[in-house]
Amino acid sequence: KSKFQQSVFIIGISGLQGTGKSFTSELLHQCMNILEPNMKISVSSIDDFYLSFDQLNELKGNCELYSYRGPPGTHEINLLASIFQTLKSQNHPQTIFLPKYDKGAKNGLGDRLPEVEVQLPDIFILEGWFLNYFSLPTIPSEYSNPLSELINIKLKAYENIWNQLDYTISLIPQSFTFSLQWRTQAEENMKALNNNKGMSQTQINEFVNYFWRSLPPQLH
C-alpha cells in the first residue's frame, strides 16, 4: 500500500469496442474495495473526455475526416493531461473534478455533462479503446488512407499521457471483428437504460468501421 502514498497509482484498461473495458474496470474496482476497503478508487473512461457536442461539430466542420467522436483528436486532451498531472503531483488537492459524457444525448450523438467532484483517489482506473497506442513511423500501404494518416499524427499528443500509466491491462479478442457484435450488444444495453436513446444498427456499423479505418487494429 505504501507505493500508492506519494502519487496516485494509475491503471489503464485498453480494448476495442465491446471487449469488456467497462465491466473489467468495475470488477477491478469491486475486488480492490474488498481487498483494501479503506483505499479510495476512481474509475473513468477516455470517453468522458470527449469534446462537447458543439466543439465536435466545429471540428467536423473544419475537417471532414472526423465523422464521429472517438479517435484521437476528439478529446479534451489538455484536460486529460491536467488531471494526470494532478494525480502524479506530490502536492495533492483533497478533491478533483472529473468530466462526464452522456453518449445518449443529442439522439445518440452525445454531449458533455457537468464535471463531478470526487475525493482524490489512491488508485485511478482509466479505460479506453486506444490506451497505450503509439504512433507508427509509417503506415503500411494496405492500411493507409487519409483518415489513418491523420489519426496517426493526432495520436502523438496522447503518448506522454500513456507514459504516465503505472500498469496497463489489454483486452485482446481472438478477432477484432467480434467488436462489432459486442458493440451492438453494449449499445442495446445502454438504450434500455436511456429510454431507447442511442444509435441505430446502421449507425453502429458505420461507427465501428470508422474506428477500424482510423486506427487499423491489425497494426496496434
C-alpha positions in Angstrom: 0.0 0.0 0.0 2.9 2.4 0.6 3.7 2.6 -3.1 0.4 4.5 -3.6 1.1 7.2 -1.0 3.4 9.5 -2.9 1.2 9.8 -6.0 -1.9 8.2 -7.4 -1.4 4.8 -9.0 -2.9 4.9 -12.5 -4.2 1.8 -14.2 -5.1 1.8 -17.8 -7.6 -0.7 -19.4 -7.4 -0.9 -23.2 -9.5 -2.8 -25.7 -11.6 -2.5 -28.8 -15.3 -1.7 -28.7 -17.3 -4.3 -26.8 -14.4 -6.2 -25.4 -15.5 -5.5 -21.8 -13.5 -2.5 -20.7 -16.2 -1.0 -18.5 -17.0 -4.5 -17.0 -13.4 -5.1 -16.2 -12.9 -1.7 -14.7 -15.9 -2.2 -12.4 -14.9 -5.7 -11.5 -11.4 -4.5 -10.6 -12.9 -1.7 -8.6 -15.1 -4.1 -6.6 -12.2 -6.5 -6.0 -10.0 -3.7 -4.7 -12.7 -2.5 -2.4 -12.9 -5.9 -0.9 -9.1 -6.3 -0.5 -8.5 -2.7 0.6 -11.8 -1.2 1.9 -10.1 2.0 3.1 -8.5 2.7 -0.3 -10.1 5.4 -2.4 -10.6 4.3 -6.1 -12.0 6.3 -9.0 -12.9 4.9 -12.4 -13.1 7.0 -15.5 -13.3 6.5 -19.3 -11.4 8.4 -22.0 -14.9 8.8 -23.5 -15.7 11.2 -20.6 -13.1 13.5 -22.1 -14.8 13.9 -25.5 -15.2 17.4 -26.8 -18.7 18.9 -26.3 -21.4 18.4 -29.0 -20.7 21.9 -30.3 -17.0 21.5 -30.3 -17.2 18.2 -32.2 -19.5 19.9 -34.7 -16.9 22.6 -35.2 -14.2 20.0 -35.5 -16.2 18.2 -38.2 -16.7 21.4 -40.0 -13.0 22.1 -40.1 -12.0 18.6 -41.0 -14.5 16.3 -42.9 -12.5 13.2 -41.9 -13.9 13.5 -38.4 -17.2 11.8 -39.0 -17.6 10.5 -35.4 -16.4 11.1 -31.9 -13.9 8.5 -30.7 -10.5 8.7 -32.5 -7.5 10.7 -31.2 -8.3 14.4 -31.8 -11.8 14.3 -30.5 -10.9 14.6 -26.8 -10.1 17.5 -24.4 -6.5 16.4 -24.4 -5.4 19.3 -22.3 -7.9 18.4 -19.6 -6.8 14.8 -19.6 -3.2 15.9 -19.3 -4.0 18.3 -16.5 -5.8 15.6 -14.5 -2.9 13.2 -14.9 -0.5 16.0 -13.8 -2.6 16.5 -10.7 -2.7 12.7 -10.0 1.0 12.5 -10.3 1.8 15.6 -8.3 3.4 15.4 -4.9 1.1 18.3 -3.6 -2.3 16.7 -3.9 -5.6 18.6 -3.6 -8.3 17.0 -1.4 -10.6 16.6 -4.4 -10.5 16.7 -8.2 -13.1 17.4 -10.8 -13.7 14.6 -13.4 -15.6 15.1 -16.7 -18.7 13.0 -17.6 -20.2 12.3 -21.0 -23.7 11.3 -22.0 -23.5 9.1 -25.1 -27.3 9.0 -25.4 -27.7 12.8 -25.6 -28.5 14.5 -28.9 -30.1 11.4 -30.3 -27.1 9.3 -29.7 -24.5 11.9 -30.9 -23.6 12.6 -27.3 -22.7 15.6 -25.3 -20.8 16.6 -22.2 -22.3 16.6 -18.7 -21.2 18.8 -15.8 -18.0 17.8 -14.1 -18.2 15.7 -10.9 -16.2 16.5 -7.8 -14.6 13.4 -6.2 -12.1 12.7 -3.4 -8.6 12.4 -4.7 -8.2 8.6 -5.2 -5.4 6.3 -4.2 -6.0 4.4 -7.4 -7.3 5.9 -10.7 -8.6 3.5 -13.3 -8.9 4.8 -16.9 -10.4 2.7 -19.7 -10.4 3.4 -23.4 -10.2 1.8 -26.7 -6.8 3.1 -27.8 -5.0 3.4 -24.5 -1.3 2.7 -24.9 -1.5 3.0 -28.7 1.6 4.8 -30.0 2.0 6.4 -33.4 3.8 4.5 -36.2 6.7 5.8 -38.2 4.9 4.8 -41.4 1.5 3.1 -42.0 1.7 0.1 -44.4 0.1 0.9 -47.8 -2.7 -1.6 -47.4 -3.9 0.3 -44.3 -3.0 3.8 -45.4 -5.9 6.2 -46.0 -6.4 9.9 -45.3 -8.1 9.1 -42.0 -5.5 6.7 -40.7 -2.7 9.1 -41.7 -4.4 11.9 -39.8 -5.1 9.9 -36.7 -1.6 8.5 -36.6 -0.4 12.1 -36.3 -3.0 13.1 -33.7 -2.1 10.0 -31.6 1.2 11.6 -30.8 -0.5 14.1 -28.4 -1.6 11.2 -26.2 1.7 9.4 -25.9 3.0 11.4 -22.9 -0.2 10.6 -21.0 0.2 6.8 -21.8 3.8 7.0 -20.5 2.3 8.0 -17.1 0.3 4.8 -16.8 1.7 2.7 -14.0 0.0 -0.5 -15.2 -2.0 -1.4 -18.3 -4.4 -4.3 -18.9 -5.1 -5.0 -22.6 -8.2 -6.9 -23.6 -7.4 -8.7 -26.9 -10.2 -10.7 -28.7 -9.4 -13.6 -31.0 -10.6 -11.5 -33.9 -11.1 -7.7 -33.9 -14.3 -8.3 -36.0 -16.0 -9.6 -32.8 -16.1 -6.0 -31.6 -19.0 -5.1 -33.9 -21.2 -7.7 -32.3 -20.2 -6.7 -28.8 -20.5 -3.0 -29.5 -24.1 -3.7 -30.7 -24.9 -5.5 -27.5 -23.4 -2.7 -25.4 -25.5 -0.1 -27.3 -28.7 -2.1 -26.8 -27.9 -2.3 -23.0 -27.3 1.4 -22.9 -30.5 2.2 -24.8 -32.5 0.0 -22.4 -31.3 2.3 -19.6 -31.8 5.6 -21.5 -35.4 5.4 -22.8 -34.2 3.8 -26.1 -31.9 6.8 -26.8 -28.8 5.7 -28.8 -27.5 4.7 -32.2 -29.4 2.5 -34.7 -27.7 -0.7 -36.1 -26.7 1.2 -39.3 -25.1 3.9 -37.2 -23.3 1.3 -35.1 -21.9 -0.4 -38.2 -20.7 2.8 -39.7 -19.3 3.9 -36.3 -17.2 0.7 -35.7 -15.9 0.5 -39.2 -14.9 4.1 -38.9 -12.8 3.2 -35.8 -11.2 0.3 -37.8 -10.2 2.7 -40.6 -8.9 5.3 -38.2 -6.6 3.0 -36.2 -6.4 -0.3 -38.0 -6.5 -3.0 -35.3 -4.1 -5.2 -37.3 -1.4 -2.6 -36.6 -1.8 -2.0 -32.9 
